[in-house]
Amino acid sequence: MENPALATLTAQINQVVVGKPDVIKLTITALLAGGHVLFEDVPGVGKTTLARALARSVAGDFNRVQFTPDLLPNDILGVSILNQQHNDFEFHAGPIFTTMLLADEINRATPRTQSALLQAMAERQVTIDGTTYPLPANFFVLATENPSEYAGTYPLPEAQLDRFLFSLQVGYPTAPDELALYSGDDRQQTLAQLQAVVSEETLTTLKQQVTQVKISPTVVQYALDLVTATRQDAAIRLGISPRGGLALMQASRAYALLNGRDYVVPADIQALLIPTFSHRLVLANGAQSLSAKQQVVRDLQSSLPVPTKGPDK
């Protein structure tokens, strides 16, 4: 049975982001799994609106950072400033100290600034001047990036990409959805009226429930077969690491919970394969586009048999 809080959360975001239920569902899945999301898409399709709708629907702080070539790591993390009265340095926290962080156009910043997020995304803490500062327990990064062929972009390094649970594309709306967008209520006004429907305590409880979702040995083996296949495919130079495989396991638990189940089925693995795998692959032909990587994952998925045995609960 679907959780009422998750049903309300999903319905509220769907009021603002029209015609993208699958993307919304995957974004909430990443939140429940404790991961982060990277949106790669053309400007103006609703990535920022989706991030803001989620942030307003879940209790907690929200900060947005516009990444630019002159942005420095300290602009994100914070800086220690000398207090002359006390003759000591005081730490002034940067915008990363928040529950939800929207990193807008992340690949417009230099690799040095991009790397400032690595420790925060992996460990939910940052170390500055030898002192480690914890981030909120529900720290969640929603990053957007422009397609790599756009001018003024820097490619994200593989280590950074691997910190994102999912890579998603919002895409253009269908004609009926776009017509509804043009003729309906003002989206910014609707967004401003949203209220938090999930408290931080509820989110913490939901995350604990995710860890209790069962995965049968049959489904685990299926996931492992898919991971192994990426390392043996001639079209792939760098396959999925064990960390990527663990990400798929955790995401599948969250996706099952979102679908009202306490166990994972092969269909959950299949639904999450492209968003979990695509951005982590390095192709043998050097292709950088996300669409090319997605096609390789589709081909790989179709080449392996899907378990038919019922879930072992």
Disulfide bonds with the S-S distance in Angstrom:
none
